[in-house]
Amino acid sequence: MLDAIGIMKAFFTLSLFVATSGFAYTKGETYKITVLHTNDHHGAFWKNGDDEYGMAARATLIKKLRGEIESAGGYVLLLDGGDVNTGTPESEMADAEPDFLGMSQMGYDAMAVGNHEFDKPFDVLLKQRKEWAKFPMLSANIYDKKTKKRFFEASKLFKFKDLKIALFGLTTEQTPMQSIRFPKDRLDLRNPVAEAAKLVPELRNKADVVFAVTHMGHYPNEQHGSRAPGDVTLARKVDGIDLIIGGHTQLPLFTADYENGTYIVQAGEWGKHLGRVDLEFKDGVLQMKKYELIPVNLKASLTKANKIGEDDAMLKLLKPFRDRALEETGKVVGKAVGKFEGHRSVIRKQETNLGNFVTFLMAKSTDADIAITDSGVIRNSLESGEVRYGDILSVHPMAFALKFATVELTGAELREYLKKVSVLTDGSYPQFYGIKVRLKGADLVDVQIKEKASGSFRPLESGKRYRLAITDFIASGGDSYPELSKHKTYQESELTDAAVMRKYFEVHKEVKASDFAPIGNLIKES
């Protein structure tokens, strides 16, 4: 028997055969299409301290490329793979208004809806969508629970001469678990692959070419672990998608992936690169002629020849937002002696000194014995040297404003909890304070708990009670953590992550990274 997707594939094949004769493109003509793309912007509208990336330089680059391509008779689509929100305090303080206005000024044609689009209150997302984004935010798999209709636009049709290009959007299925404020009472997020299997045949009946802009992630050979399936799975299971412009995993694809007749691209994060896909369509066949990621003033590849100047109009738009934020974020709150490691490529795979520092603050501020947090909410490193309030907000974004909470668990309850969280990976990877866990495969073979009085580690005792500090996010089941918010001992405080860290720096003046060096909190054996 055919499964649902198999049935849709069969329908696609039939519909494609019926529809092709009605297409209006001119036989024998070559249509040149260039897709420029970004993803996972995360509030990086301003260049960093090394004058790297930033929207003003990106605007210059896009204007130059668009002029060259269009002068040569080509067509340009400018697209984004989602997660415009959450990352820098300058953006957060303005609800990402400069980011969406900047994208509109650059002429973005569409973007995918990312999971972090839901980090702010829902009315902020509505304002971003209706007032600041002069382009559609696409997602075919987010539905309004009340009307049962898609909440965002599912697709958009573009026309180059007599060639029709359909574009549709998809959002990762794990958004309700990964977003701080996803409105579960209002929206329903459905399986993106199943939605694409229904939508693509419809679009093939309307267009000559079908592109997808997605926020699902690129996982080579479908190795997505505990994360939801991504673009490779989409391409393998749904026929008829010519190109996927992706986001979410934030790892740049310097070579396009090719799966089941579908090209897959992703430009990394923060606007560090601008992706460029050059395509040619002729007589029903679409081919990729060239693909590259163009660095935007990255130091590692910067020369006088490829230095990109900043667009004056973009600077005029963005600078007031930057200046207002600096009045608060520029305040020095203390000093870091040594680097606190929080880059996603490290902290989502292993214990780090920043993970230890964050969980230490959680435990100490709530008078808990132990603490646990997910690595996905720690968004940046703290570099050695002066620490400004803005640096803390880059670690703990304002949009998150995670509250610390406590719950008292018996040793038996704690063991079961640790058994579930210790195997989590990627953004869910746990950072511990006062806990040492040793796993063999998926089996919990040893748990040691730090005693407050002696500071030494002792074996977990089943009958003993332990006070655990967690965040309200994982307490409510965020990032696939077992829900603890309904436990009879659960108590939520008014302490928030960034405020507690700021106060600690202000009181202690200097904080040594070496004091929080990894000690083997989570050991995994095969």
C-alpha positions as CSV (number, residue, x, y, z in Angstrom):
1,M,0.0,0.0,0.0
2,L,1.1,3.6,-0.6
3,D,1.4,5.8,2.4
4,A,0.1,9.4,2.3
5,I,3.3,10.8,0.8
6,G,3.5,8.0,-1.7
7,I,0.0,8.8,-2.9
8,M,1.0,12.5,-3.2
9,K,4.0,11.5,-5.2
10,A,1.8,9.6,-7.6
11,F,-0.5,12.5,-7.9
12,F,2.4,14.8,-8.5
13,T,3.6,12.7,-11.4
14,L,0.1,12.7,-13.0
15,S,-0.5,16.4,-12.5
16,L,2.9,17.3,-13.9
17,F,2.2,15.3,-17.0
18,V,-1.2,17.0,-17.5
19,A,0.0,20.5,-16.7
20,T,3.3,20.9,-18.6
21,S,1.6,21.4,-22.0
22,G,-0.1,24.6,-20.6
23,F,3.1,26.4,-19.6
24,A,3.8,29.7,-21.2
25,Y,7.6,29.9,-21.3
26,T,9.2,30.3,-24.7
27,K,10.7,27.2,-26.1
28,G,14.4,27.6,-26.9
29,E,14.9,30.6,-24.7
30,T,17.3,30.5,-21.7
31,Y,16.1,32.2,-18.6
32,K,18.8,33.2,-16.1
33,I,17.7,33.3,-12.5
34,T,19.9,34.3,-9.5
35,V,18.8,33.7,-5.9
36,L,20.6,35.7,-3.3
37,H,19.9,34.4,0.2
38,T,20.6,34.8,3.9
39,N,19.3,33.0,7.0
40,D,19.4,33.2,10.8
41,H,20.1,36.9,11.0
42,H,19.4,37.0,14.7
43,G,19.4,40.7,15.2
44,A,22.8,41.3,13.6
45,F,21.8,44.5,11.8
46,W,25.0,46.3,12.8
47,K,28.6,45.3,12.1
48,N,30.6,43.6,14.8
49,G,33.6,45.0,16.7
50,D,35.9,43.8,13.8
51,D,33.8,45.6,11.2
52,E,32.5,42.3,9.9
53,Y,29.1,41.8,8.2
54,G,26.2,44.2,9.1
55,M,23.2,45.2,7.0
56,A,24.9,48.3,5.6
57,A,27.6,46.4,3.9
58,R,25.2,43.7,2.8
59,A,23.0,46.4,1.2
60,T,26.0,47.6,-0.8
61,L,26.7,44.1,-2.0
62,I,23.1,43.3,-2.9
63,K,22.7,46.5,-4.8
64,K,25.9,45.8,-6.8
65,L,25.0,42.2,-7.6
66,R,21.4,43.1,-8.5
67,G,22.6,45.8,-10.9
68,E,25.1,43.5,-12.6
69,I,22.7,40.6,-13.0
70,E,19.7,42.6,-14.2
71,S,21.9,44.5,-16.7
72,A,22.9,41.1,-18.1
73,G,19.3,40.2,-18.6
74,G,19.0,38.0,-15.5
75,Y,16.3,37.9,-12.8
76,V,17.1,38.3,-9.0
77,L,15.2,36.8,-6.0
78,L,16.3,37.9,-2.6
79,L,15.2,35.4,0.1
80,D,15.8,34.7,3.8
81,G,15.6,31.3,5.6
82,G,14.1,32.8,8.9
83,D,15.0,33.7,12.4
84,V,15.4,37.4,12.0
85,N,14.7,37.8,15.7
86,T,16.7,37.2,18.9
87,G,20.4,37.7,19.3
88,T,21.7,41.3,19.8
89,P,20.5,43.7,22.4
90,E,20.4,46.6,19.8
91,S,17.8,44.6,17.9
92,E,16.0,43.2,20.9
93,M,15.4,46.6,22.5
94,A,13.6,47.7,19.3
95,D,11.7,44.4,18.7
96,A,13.8,43.9,15.5
97,E,12.3,46.9,13.9
98,P,15.6,48.0,12.3
99,D,16.1,44.4,11.0
100,F,12.8,44.2,9.2
101,L,13.0,47.8,8.0
102,G,16.5,47.1,6.7
103,M,15.4,44.0,4.9
104,S,12.5,45.9,3.3
105,Q,14.9,48.6,2.2
106,M,17.2,46.0,0.6
107,G,14.2,44.6,-1.4
108,Y,13.8,41.1,0.1
109,D,11.2,39.2,-1.8
110,A,10.2,36.8,1.0
111,M,11.4,34.9,4.1
112,A,10.6,31.7,5.9
113,V,9.0,32.0,9.4
114,G,11.6,30.8,11.9
115,N,11.1,29.4,15.4
116,H,12.6,32.5,16.9
117,E,10.0,34.7,15.3
118,F,7.9,33.6,18.3
119,D,10.3,34.7,21.1
120,K,8.6,38.0,21.5
121,P,4.9,38.5,22.6
122,F,2.5,37.6,19.8
123,D,1.5,41.2,19.1
124,V,5.1,42.0,18.3
125,L,5.2,39.4,15.6
126,L,2.0,40.8,14.2
127,K,3.5,44.3,14.1
128,Q,6.7,43.0,12.4
129,R,4.6,41.2,9.8
130,K,2.0,43.9,9.1
131,E,4.0,47.2,9.6
132,W,7.7,46.6,9.1
133,A,8.2,43.7,6.7
134,K,7.3,44.8,3.2
135,F,7.6,41.3,2.0
136,P,5.7,38.1,2.8
137,M,6.6,35.8,5.8
138,L,5.9,32.4,4.4
139,S,4.9,29.2,6.3
140,A,2.6,26.5,4.8
141,N,2.5,24.4,8.0
142,I,1.4,26.9,10.7
143,Y,-2.4,26.9,11.1
144,D,-4.8,29.1,13.0
145,K,-6.5,26.8,15.5
146,K,-9.8,28.7,15.3
147,T,-10.2,29.1,11.6
148,K,-8.3,25.9,10.6
149,K,-6.7,27.9,7.9
150,R,-3.0,28.7,7.3
151,F,-2.0,31.7,9.5
152,F,0.8,32.9,7.2
153,E,0.9,33.0,3.4
154,A,1.9,29.5,2.2
155,S,3.4,30.6,-1.1
156,K,4.0,33.4,-3.5
157,L,4.2,33.4,-7.3
158,F,6.9,35.4,-9.2
159,K,7.1,36.0,-12.9
160,F,10.2,36.6,-15.0
161,K,9.2,37.4,-18.6
162,D,6.8,34.5,-19.3
163,L,8.5,32.1,-16.8
164,K,6.5,31.4,-13.6
165,I,8.4,30.8,-10.3
166,A,6.5,29.5,-7.2
167,L,8.0,29.9,-3.8
168,F,6.6,28.3,-0.6
169,G,7.7,28.4,3.0
170,L,8.0,25.8,5.9
171,T,8.9,26.0,9.6
172,T,10.5,23.4,11.8
173,E,8.0,21.2,13.5
174,Q,9.8,21.7,16.9
175,T,9.0,25.4,17.0
176,P,6.5,25.0,19.9
177,M,9.2,23.4,22.0
178,Q,12.1,25.7,20.9
179,S,10.3,29.0,21.0
180,I,9.9,30.8,24.4
181,R,6.5,32.2,23.6
182,F,4.9,30.2,20.8
183,P,1.1,30.7,21.2
184,K,0.0,27.1,21.5
185,D,-3.5,28.2,22.3
186,R,-3.8,30.1,19.0
187,L,-1.6,28.3,16.5
188,D,-1.1,24.7,15.4
189,L,2.1,23.6,13.8
190,R,1.8,20.7,11.4
191,N,4.2,18.3,9.8
192,P,6.1,20.3,7.2
193,V,6.9,17.3,4.9
194,A,3.3,16.3,4.8
195,E,2.2,19.9,4.0
196,A,4.8,20.1,1.2
197,A,3.6,16.9,-0.2
198,K,0.1,18.4,-0.6
199,L,1.2,21.8,-1.7
200,V,4.0,21.1,-4.3
201,P,1.7,19.4,-6.8
202,E,-0.6,22.4,-6.7
203,L,2.3,24.8,-7.3
204,R,3.6,22.7,-10.2
205,N,0.2,23.2,-11.9
206,K,0.7,26.9,-11.6
207,A,4.4,27.4,-12.2
208,D,7.4,26.2,-14.2
209,V,9.8,26.2,-11.3
210,V,9.2,25.6,-7.6
211,F,11.4,26.8,-4.8
212,A,11.1,26.4,-1.0
213,V,12.3,28.7,1.6
214,T,12.6,26.8,4.9
215,H,13.5,27.0,8.5
216,M,14.1,23.3,9.2
217,G,17.8,22.7,9.1
218,H,20.3,20.8,7.0
219,Y,21.2,17.4,8.4
220,P,23.4,15.4,6.0
221,N,21.9,12.0,5.0
222,E,19.0,12.8,7.3
223,Q,21.1,12.4,10.5
224,H,19.0,14.9,12.6
225,G,19.3,13.1,15.9
226,S,16.8,14.4,18.4
227,R,15.9,17.3,16.1
228,A,13.0,17.3,13.8
229,P,13.7,16.2,10.2
230,G,15.1,18.9,7.9
231,D,15.7,19.9,4.3
232,V,17.3,16.6,3.2
233,T,14.3,14.6,4.4
234,L,12.0,17.1,2.7
235,A,13.9,16.8,-0.6
236,R,14.0,13.0,-0.5
237,K,10.3,12.5,0.4
238,V,8.7,15.2,-1.8
239,D,9.3,15.2,-5.5
240,G,9.1,18.4,-7.6
241,I,11.1,21.0,-5.5
242,D,13.8,22.5,-7.6
243,L,15.6,24.5,-4.9
244,I,15.5,24.7,-1.1
245,I,16.9,27.9,0.5
246,G,17.3,26.8,4.1
247,G,18.1,28.0,7.6
248,H,18.0,26.9,11.3
249,T,21.2,24.9,11.7
250,Q,23.3,28.0,11.0
251,L,26.1,26.0,9.4
252,P,27.2,27.4,6.0
253,L,26.9,25.1,3.0
254,F,29.8,26.1,0.8
255,T,28.8,23.4,-1.7
256,A,25.2,22.9,-2.5
257,D,23.6,19.6,-1.5
258,Y,21.7,17.7,-4.2
259,E,19.0,15.3,-3.2
260,N,16.3,13.7,-5.4
261,G,16.6,16.4,-8.0
262,T,16.6,19.2,-5.5
263,Y,19.4,21.6,-4.8
264,I,19.8,22.6,-1.1
265,V,21.6,25.7,0.1
266,Q,22.2,27.6,3.4
267,A,24.3,30.7,4.1
268,G,25.2,30.2,7.8
269,E,24.2,33.0,10.2
270,W,24.2,36.7,11.0
271,G,24.7,37.8,7.4
272,K,28.4,36.7,7.5
273,H,27.9,35.5,4.0
274,L,25.5,36.3,1.2
275,G,24.5,33.2,-0.7
276,R,24.4,33.3,-4.5
277,V,22.7,30.7,-6.7
278,D,22.9,31.1,-10.4
279,L,20.4,29.0,-12.3
280,E,19.4,28.6,-15.9
281,F,16.0,27.3,-17.2
282,K,15.5,26.1,-20.7
283,D,12.8,24.0,-22.3
284,G,11.5,22.7,-18.9
285,V,14.9,21.9,-17.4
286,L,16.5,23.9,-14.6
287,Q,20.2,23.7,-13.9
288,M,22.5,25.2,-11.3
289,K,25.4,26.9,-13.1
290,K,27.2,28.3,-10.1
291,Y,26.8,28.5,-6.3
292,E,28.9,30.5,-3.8
293,L,28.8,32.1,-0.4
294,I,30.2,35.6,-0.6
295,P,31.9,36.7,2.7
296,V,30.7,40.1,3.9
297,N,33.9,41.7,5.2
298,L,35.0,38.7,7.1
299,K,38.5,39.2,8.4
300,A,39.7,35.8,7.4
301,S,39.1,36.5,3.7
302,L,39.3,40.3,3.6
303,T,41.6,42.3,1.3
304,K,41.5,45.8,0.0
305,A,40.1,44.5,-3.2
306,N,37.0,42.8,-1.7
307,K,36.3,45.3,1.1
308,I,32.6,46.2,0.9
309,G,31.6,49.8,1.8
310,E,28.6,50.6,3.8
311,D,25.4,51.9,2.2
312,D,24.7,55.5,3.3
313,A,20.9,55.1,3.2
314,M,21.1,51.9,5.3
315,L,23.4,53.5,7.8
316,K,21.0,56.5,8.1
317,L,18.1,54.0,8.9
318,L,20.0,51.8,11.3
319,K,22.2,54.2,13.3
320,P,19.5,55.8,15.5
321,F,18.5,52.3,16.7
322,R,22.2,51.5,17.4
323,D,22.8,54.8,19.3
324,R,19.7,54.5,21.5
325,A,20.7,50.9,22.5
326,L,24.3,51.9,23.3
327,E,23.2,54.2,26.1
328,E,22.3,51.2,28.1
329,T,24.2,48.3,26.6
330,G,27.6,50.1,26.6
331,K,27.8,50.2,30.4
332,V,30.7,48.3,31.8
333,V,29.5,45.9,34.6
334,G,32.7,44.0,35.3
335,K,35.6,42.0,33.9
336,A,36.0,38.5,32.6
337,V,39.4,37.0,33.2
338,G,39.6,34.5,30.4
339,K,37.1,33.6,27.7
340,F,33.8,32.0,28.7
341,E,32.9,29.6,25.9
342,G,29.4,29.8,24.6
343,H,29.6,29.4,20.8
344,R,26.9,27.0,19.6
345,S,29.4,24.7,17.9
346,V,31.0,24.0,21.3
347,I,28.4,24.4,24.0
348,R,25.8,22.3,22.2
349,K,28.1,19.3,22.3
350,Q,29.9,19.5,25.6
351,E,30.3,21.0,29.1
352,T,31.9,24.5,29.0
353,N,33.0,27.1,31.5
354,L,30.1,29.4,30.5
355,G,27.6,26.6,30.9
356,N,29.1,26.0,34.4
357,F,29.0,29.7,35.2
358,V,25.3,30.0,34.1
359,T,24.2,27.0,36.1
360,F,26.3,28.1,39.1
361,L,24.4,31.4,39.1
362,M,21.1,29.6,38.8
363,A,21.8,27.4,41.9
364,K,23.3,30.2,44.0
365,S,20.6,32.8,43.4
366,T,17.8,30.3,44.2
367,D,19.7,28.5,47.1
368,A,19.4,25.2,45.2
369,D,21.6,22.2,45.5
370,I,22.0,21.6,41.8
371,A,21.0,23.3,38.5
372,I,20.4,22.3,34.9
373,T,19.8,24.4,31.8
374,D,19.7,23.6,28.1
375,S,22.6,24.9,25.9
376,G,20.3,26.4,23.3
377,V,19.4,29.4,25.5
378,I,23.0,30.4,25.9
379,R,23.5,32.4,22.7
380,N,27.1,33.7,22.7
381,S,30.5,33.6,24.4
382,L,31.9,36.2,26.9
383,E,35.2,37.3,25.7
384,S,38.1,38.0,28.1
385,G,38.3,41.7,29.2
386,E,35.7,44.3,30.1
387,V,32.1,43.0,30.2
388,R,29.4,45.4,29.1
389,Y,25.7,44.9,29.7
390,G,25.3,44.3,26.0
391,D,27.7,41.4,26.2
392,I,25.5,39.8,28.9
393,L,22.5,40.4,26.7
394,S,24.2,38.6,23.8
395,V,24.5,35.6,26.1
396,H,21.0,35.9,27.5
397,P,18.8,37.7,25.0
398,M,16.2,40.1,26.3
399,A,13.6,38.2,24.3
400,F,14.2,35.1,26.4
401,A,14.1,36.8,29.9
402,L,14.2,33.3,31.4
403,K,13.0,33.1,35.0
404,F,14.7,30.8,37.4
405,A,12.6,28.3,39.2
406,T,13.1,25.5,41.7
407,V,11.6,22.1,42.3
408,E,12.4,19.6,45.1
409,L,12.9,16.0,43.8
410,T,13.6,12.8,45.6
411,G,16.7,11.0,44.5
412,A,14.6,8.5,42.6
413,E,12.7,11.3,40.8
414,L,16.0,13.1,40.0
415,R,17.5,9.9,38.6
416,E,14.6,9.5,36.2
417,Y,14.8,13.1,35.2
418,L,18.6,12.9,34.5
419,K,18.1,9.7,32.6
420,K,15.9,11.6,30.1
421,V,17.8,14.9,29.8
422,S,21.4,13.4,29.7
423,V,20.8,11.9,26.3
424,L,19.5,15.1,24.7
425,T,21.6,16.7,22.0
426,D,22.2,19.9,20.1
427,G,20.3,22.9,21.6
428,S,18.9,20.6,24.2
429,Y,22.3,19.5,25.4
430,P,22.3,19.9,29.2
431,Q,24.7,22.0,31.2
432,F,24.9,21.0,34.9
433,Y,25.9,22.5,38.3
434,G,26.6,20.1,41.2
435,I,25.9,17.0,39.1
436,K,28.2,14.4,37.5
437,V,26.6,11.9,35.3
438,R,28.1,8.9,33.5
439,L,26.2,7.3,30.6
440,K,26.9,4.0,28.9
441,G,24.9,4.2,25.7
442,A,21.5,5.4,26.9
443,D,22.0,3.9,30.4
444,L,22.6,6.0,33.5
445,V,25.4,4.1,35.2
446,D,26.5,6.6,37.8
447,V,25.2,9.9,39.3
448,Q,27.2,12.0,41.8
449,I,25.8,15.1,43.6
450,K,27.9,17.9,45.1
451,E,27.3,18.4,48.8
452,K,26.8,22.0,49.9
453,A,28.7,21.6,53.2
454,S,31.8,19.8,52.0
455,G,31.8,20.7,48.3
456,S,32.6,17.0,47.5
457,F,30.6,14.8,45.3
458,R,28.7,11.9,46.7
459,P,26.5,9.1,45.1
460,L,22.9,10.0,44.5
461,E,20.6,8.7,47.3
462,S,17.2,7.6,46.2
463,G,15.5,8.6,49.4
464,K,17.1,12.0,49.8
465,R,15.5,15.3,48.6
466,Y,17.4,17.6,46.3
467,R,16.5,21.2,45.4
468,L,16.9,21.6,41.6
469,A,17.2,25.0,39.9
470,I,15.9,25.2,36.3
471,T,14.4,27.8,34.0
472,D,10.7,28.3,33.4
473,F,11.4,27.4,29.8
474,I,12.6,23.8,30.3
475,A,10.2,23.4,33.3
476,S,7.3,23.8,30.9
477,G,8.7,21.2,28.5
478,G,10.9,23.5,26.3
479,D,13.6,21.9,24.2
480,S,12.1,18.4,24.8
481,Y,12.8,18.5,28.6
482,P,10.4,16.6,30.8
483,E,7.8,19.0,32.2
484,L,8.3,19.9,35.9
485,S,6.1,23.1,36.1
486,K,3.2,21.0,37.4
487,H,5.2,19.3,40.2
488,K,3.7,20.0,43.6
489,T,7.0,21.6,44.8
490,Y,7.6,23.8,41.7
491,Q,8.2,27.4,42.6
492,E,8.9,30.2,40.0
493,S,11.0,33.2,41.0
494,E,11.2,36.7,39.6
495,L,15.0,36.3,39.0
496,T,15.9,36.4,35.4
497,D,19.1,35.1,33.6
498,A,20.6,38.4,32.4
499,A,19.8,40.3,35.6
500,V,21.4,37.7,37.8
501,M,24.6,37.6,35.7
502,R,24.8,41.4,35.6
503,K,24.5,41.7,39.3
504,Y,27.2,39.0,39.9
505,F,29.7,40.9,37.7
506,E,28.8,44.2,39.4
507,V,29.3,42.7,42.9
508,H,32.5,40.7,42.2
509,K,34.1,43.0,39.6
510,E,36.2,40.3,38.1
511,V,35.1,36.7,37.3
512,K,37.7,34.1,36.4
513,A,36.9,31.6,33.6
514,S,39.2,29.2,35.3
515,D,37.0,29.0,38.3
516,F,34.3,27.3,36.1
517,A,36.5,25.0,34.1
518,P,34.9,21.7,32.9
519,I,35.2,18.9,35.5
520,G,33.5,16.1,33.6
521,N,29.8,16.8,34.4
522,L,28.6,14.5,31.6
523,I,30.6,11.6,30.5
524,K,29.3,9.5,27.7
525,E,30.7,6.0,27.0
526,S,29.9,3.8,24.1
